[in-house]
Amino acid sequence: MRITVQAPAKINLFLDIVGKRSDGYHLVNMVMQSVSLFDEITLTVHDGDGNIRISCTDENIPCDETNTAYKAVKYFFEYAQMPLKDVSVKIKKKIPSQAGMAGGSTDAAAVLFGLNDMLGTGFSNDELAETAEKIGADVPFCIYGGTMTANGIGTILTPLPAMPECYIVAVKPDIQISTKEAYKKSDETGYEQCRSIEPMINAICSGSIKAIGKALYNKFEEVVEVPQAEQIKSRMKEFGADGALMTGSGSVVFGIFEDRSDANDCVDELERHFSNVWLLEPISEGQAIK
């Protein structure tokens, strides 16, 4: 049996860190949005001794038991109370790693989604999300996709109206940002001052790209110094972006455009300086069988 799943990336339209639990998990208020940049996950399942094989087109991604796709296979069969079969997972990467776009999380969600379809287990998205929580905080969102708020440690999800049609220019500068170090710096600043998520929710409900652009916010921009990110944001706004922001703990920066020609011009300019530039659109769902 074989199946291929398209696994979309996400961006954060809003991200605030509001506290830290005693177990080390951080509490967040976020608005997340699926976008049209996809990894392709091909799953092959055979009867066998329960061997899990992971391969990836990005040689920097570990293909052992630490890979989120590997964990997803194990947790799925445990949740389904089925004997583990031989499973091959081939990951064709297009979503950059260490970028704040949930590349590893969406790959794990694709494995859960694909196995559920292939093996006919019939789990709902809510049930898959229950399993997904064990893998990582962003994985449940990647099951559902679309436009959602995320609270708690990022797993309390509430759907919002679909983001209005627009064009999203995304750029990955040639830097790596450690999520662990970024959270450590946020701990040092404390959590007394929190930003209200309501302006972003209201902006999305209004269907106004300009309002969404004004409401963009990411706490990590205040605690992580990324000079290239500020330069990219300024350039995007010069080309007509209604707003620009770093996603997650970085390092990808995105700008939101109402006008496609402005977005195309921005892409042309940024491609002169960066090797990883994408023109994307918001999408209203998560995983999809190819």
For each residue, the residues with C-beta under 8 A, 3 or more apart:
1: 44 45 46 118 119
2: 42 43 44 45 118
3: 42 43 114 117 118 289
4: 40 41 42 43 114 289 290
5: 40 41 42 43 110 111 113 114 287 288 289 290
6: 38 39 40 110 287 288 289 290
7: 38 39 40 41 95 106 107 109 110 142 287
8: 34 35 36 37 38 106 142 145 283 286 287 288
9: 34 35 37 38 39 95 101 102 103 106 280
10: 32 33 34 35 101 102 106 138 141 142 145 247
11: 32 33 35 100 101 168 170 245 247 252 254
12: 15 30 31 32 33 100 218 245 247 248
13: 31 32 33 163 200 204 212 215 216 245
14: 29 30 31 195 197 200 215 216 217 218
15: 12 28 29 30 217 218 219 220 247 248
16: 28 29 30 194 195 197 217 219
17: 26 27 28 183 186 191 219
18: 27 28 29 191 194
19: 26 27 191
20: 24 25 26 27 187 191
21: 24 25 26 27 153
22:
23:
24: 20 21
25: 20 21 137 153
26: 17 19 20 21 153 183 186
27: 17 18 19 20 21 151 152 153
28: 15 16 17 18 150 151 152 153 154
29: 14 15 16 18 149 150 151 194 195 197
30: 12 14 15 16 149 150 151 154 197
31: 12 13 14 147 148 149 150 160 197 200 201 204
32: 10 11 12 13 138 141 147 148 149 150
33: 10 11 12 13 146 147 163 282
34: 8 9 10 145 146 147 282 283 284 285 286
35: 8 9 10 11 101 168 170 280 281 282 283
36: 8 280 281 282 283
37: 8 9 94 95 101 170 278 280
38: 6 7 8 9 94 95
39: 6 7 9 91 92 93 94 95 103 106 107 110
40: 4 5 6 7 91 92 94 290
41: 4 5 7 69 89 90 91 92 107 110 111 114
42: 2 3 4 5 88 89 90 92
43: 2 3 4 5 87 88 89 111 114 115 118
44: 1 2 87 88 90
45: 1 2 85 86 87 88 115 118 119
46: 1 85 86
47: 85 86
48: 51 85 86
49: 86
50: 83 84 85 86
51: 48 86 87
52: 65 70 73 74 84 86 87 89
53: 86 87 88 89
54: 63 64 67 69 70 89 91
55: 63 88 89 90 91
56: 59 61 63 67 90 91 93
57: 91 92 93
58: 61 91 93 97
59: 56
60: 97
61: 56 58 67 91 93 97
62: 66 67
63: 54 55 56 67 70
64: 54 67 70
65: 52 70 71
66: 62 70
67: 54 56 61 62 63 64 70 71 104
68: 71 72 104 105 107 108 135 136 139
69: 41 54 72 73 89 91 107 108 110 111
70: 52 54 63 64 65 66 67 73 74 89
71: 65 67 68 74 75 108 134 135
72: 68 69 75 76 107 108 109 111 112 115 132 135 139
73: 52 69 70 76 77 84 87 89 111 115
74: 52 70 71 77 78 84
75: 71 72 78 79 112 131 134 135
76: 72 73 79 80 111 112 115 116 131
77: 73 74 80 82 83 84 85 115
78: 74 75 81
79: 75 76 123 127 130 131
80: 76 77 119 121 123
81: 78
82: 77 85 119 121
83: 50 77
84: 50 52 73 74 77 87
85: 45 46 47 48 50 77 82
86: 45 46 47 48 49 50 51 52 53
87: 43 44 45 51 52 53 73 84 115
88: 42 43 44 45 53 55
89: 41 42 43 52 53 54 55 69 70 73 111
90: 41 42 44 55 56
91: 39 40 41 54 55 56 57 58 61 69 107
92: 39 40 41 42 57
93: 39 56 57 58 61 97 103
94: 37 38 39 40
95: 7 9 37 38 39 99 101 102 103 106
96: 99 101 103 172 252 276
97: 58 60 61 93 103 104
98: 176 177 178 179 251
99: 95 96 103 172 247 248 250 251 252
100: 11 12 177 246 247 248 249 250 251 252
101: 9 10 11 35 37 95 96 170 247 248 252
102: 9 10 95 105 106 138 141 142 248
103: 9 39 93 95 96 97 99 106 107
104: 67 68 97 107 108 136
105: 68 102 108 109 135 136 138 139 141 142
106: 7 8 9 10 39 95 102 103 109 110 138 139 142 286 287
107: 7 39 41 68 69 72 91 103 104 110 111
108: 68 69 71 72 104 105 111 112 132 135 136 139 142
109: 7 72 105 106 112 113 128 132 139 140 142 143 286 287
110: 5 6 7 39 41 69 106 107 113 114 142 287
111: 5 41 43 69 72 73 76 89 107 108 114 115
112: 72 75 76 108 109 115 116 128 131 132 139 143
113: 5 109 110 116 117 128 143 286 287
114: 3 4 5 41 43 110 111 117 118 287 289
115: 43 45 72 73 76 77 87 111 112 118 119 121
116: 76 112 113 119 121 122 123 128
117: 3 113 114 120 289
118: 1 2 3 43 45 114 115
119: 1 45 80 82 115 116
120: 117
121: 80 82 115 116
122: 116
123: 79 80 116 127 128 131
124: 127 128
125: 128 129 143 144
126: 129 130
127: 79 123 124 130 131
128: 109 112 113 116 123 124 125 131 132 143
129: 125 126 132 133 139 140 143 144 155 157
130: 79 126 127 133
131: 75 76 79 112 123 127 128 134 135
132: 72 108 109 112 128 129 135 136 139 140 142 143
133: 129 130 137 139 140 155
134: 71 75 131
135: 68 71 72 75 105 108 131 132 139
136: 68 104 105 108 132 139
137: 25 133 140 153 154 155
138: 10 32 102 105 106 141 142 154
139: 68 72 105 106 108 109 112 129 132 133 135 136 142 143
140: 109 129 132 133 137 143 144 155 157
141: 10 32 102 105 138 144 145 148 150 154 157 286
142: 7 8 10 102 105 106 108 109 110 132 138 139 145 286 287
143: 109 112 113 125 128 129 132 139 140 286 287
144: 125 129 140 141 148 157 159 285 286
145: 8 10 34 141 142 283 284 285 286 287
146: 33 34 159 160 162 283 284 285 286
147: 31 32 33 34 159 160 161 162 163 204 282 284
148: 31 32 141 144 157 158 159 160
149: 29 30 31 32 157 158 160 197 201
150: 28 29 30 31 32 141 154 155 156 157
151: 27 28 29 30 154 156 158
152: 27 28 155 156
153: 21 25 26 27 28 137
154: 28 30 137 138 141 150 151
155: 129 133 137 140 150 152
156: 150 151 152
157: 129 140 141 144 148 149 150
158: 148 149 151
159: 144 146 147 148
160: 31 146 147 148 149 201 204 205
161: 147 204 205 207
162: 146 147 282 284
163: 13 33 147 166 204 212 282
164: 207 208 209 212
165: 281 282
166: 163 209 256 257 258 281 282
167: 256 257 258 259 260 262 263 279 280 281
168: 11 35 254 255 256 257 263 279 280 281 282
169: 236 241 254 255 257 263 266 267 270 277 278 279 280
170: 11 35 37 101 247 252 253 254 277 278 280
171: 232 252 253 254 270 274 276 277 278
172: 96 99 251 252 274 276
173: 226 228 229 232 251 253 274
174: 228 274 275
175: 226 228 250 251
176: 98 251
177: 98 100 181 182 224 226 249 250 251
178: 98 181 182 249
179: 98 182 183 248 249
180: 183 184
181: 177 178 184 185
182: 177 178 179 185 186 220 223 224 249 250
183: 17 26 179 180 186 187 249
184: 180 181 187 188
185: 181 182 188 189 223 224
186: 17 26 182 183 189 219 220 223
187: 20 183 184 190
188: 184 185 223
189: 185 186 222 223
190: 187 193
191: 17 18 19 20 194
192:
193: 190
194: 16 18 29 191
195: 14 16 29 217 219
196: 199
197: 14 16 29 30 31 149 200 201
198: 201 202
199: 196 202 203 211 214 215
200: 13 14 31 197 203 204 212 215 216 217
201: 31 149 160 197 198 204 205
202: 198 199 205 206 211 215
203: 199 200 206 208 211 212 214 215
204: 13 31 147 160 161 163 200 201 207 212
205: 160 161 201 202
206: 202 203 211
207: 161 164 204
208: 164 203 211 212
209: 164 166 212 213 242 256 258
210: 213 214 242 258
211: 199 202 203 206 208 214 215
212: 13 163 164 200 203 204 208 209 215 216 242 243 256
213: 209 210 216 241 242 243 256
214: 199 203 210 211 242 243
215: 13 14 199 200 202 203 211 212 243
216: 13 14 200 212 213 243 244 245 256
217: 14 15 16 195 200 245
218: 12 14 15 221 245 246 247 248
219: 15 16 17 186 195 222 223
220: 15 182 186 223 224 246 248 249 250
221: 218 224 226 229 245 246
222: 189 219
223: 182 185 186 188 189 219 220
224: 177 182 185 220 221 249 250
225:
226: 173 175 177 221 229 230 246 250 251
227: 230 231
228: 173 174 175 231 232 251
229: 173 221 226 232 233 246 250 251 253
230: 226 227 233 234
231: 227 228 234 235
232: 171 173 228 229 235 236 244 253 270 274
233: 229 230 236 237 244 245 246 253 255
234: 230 231 237 238
235: 231 232 238 239 266 269 270
236: 169 232 233 239 241 244 253 255 266 270
237: 233 234 240 241 243 244 255
238: 234 235
239: 235 236 255 257 262 263 265 266 269
240: 237 257 259 262 263 265 266
241: 169 213 236 237 244 255 256 257 262 266
242: 209 210 212 213 214 256 257 258
243: 212 213 214 215 216 237 255 256
244: 216 232 233 236 237 241 253 254 255 256
245: 11 12 13 216 217 218 221 233 253 254
246: 100 218 220 221 226 229 233 250 251 252 253
247: 10 11 12 15 99 100 101 170 218 250 252 253 254
248: 12 15 99 100 101 102 179 218 220 252
249: 100 177 178 179 182 183 220 224
250: 99 100 175 177 182 220 224 226 229 246 247 253
251: 98 99 100 172 173 175 176 177 226 228 229 246
252: 11 96 99 100 101 170 171 172 246 247 248
253: 170 171 173 229 232 233 236 244 245 246 247 250
254: 11 168 169 170 171 244 245 247 280
255: 168 169 233 236 237 239 241 243 244 263 266
256: 166 167 168 209 212 213 216 241 242 243 244
257: 166 167 168 169 239 240 241 242 260 262 263 266
258: 166 167 209 210 242 262
259: 167 240 262 263
260: 167 257 263 264
261: 264 265
262: 167 239 240 241 257 258 259 265 266
263: 167 168 169 239 240 255 257 259 260 266 267 279
264: 260 261 267 268 279
265: 239 240 261 262 268 269
266: 169 235 236 239 240 241 255 257 262 263 269 270
267: 169 263 264 270 271 277 278 279
268: 264 265 271 272
269: 235 239 265 266 272 273
270: 169 171 232 235 236 266 267 273 274 277
271: 267 268 274 277
272: 268 269
273: 269 270
274: 171 172 173 174 232 270 271 277
275: 174
276: 96 171 172
277: 169 170 171 267 270 271 274
278: 37 169 170 171 267
279: 167 168 169 263 264 267
280: 9 35 36 37 167 168 169 170 254
281: 35 36 165 166 167 168
282: 33 34 35 36 147 162 163 165 166 168
283: 8 34 35 36 145 146
284: 34 145 146 147 162
285: 34 144 145 146 288
286: 8 34 106 109 113 141 142 143 144 145 146
287: 5 6 7 8 106 109 110 113 114 142 143 145
288: 5 6 8 285
289: 3 4 5 6 114 117
290: 4 5 6 40
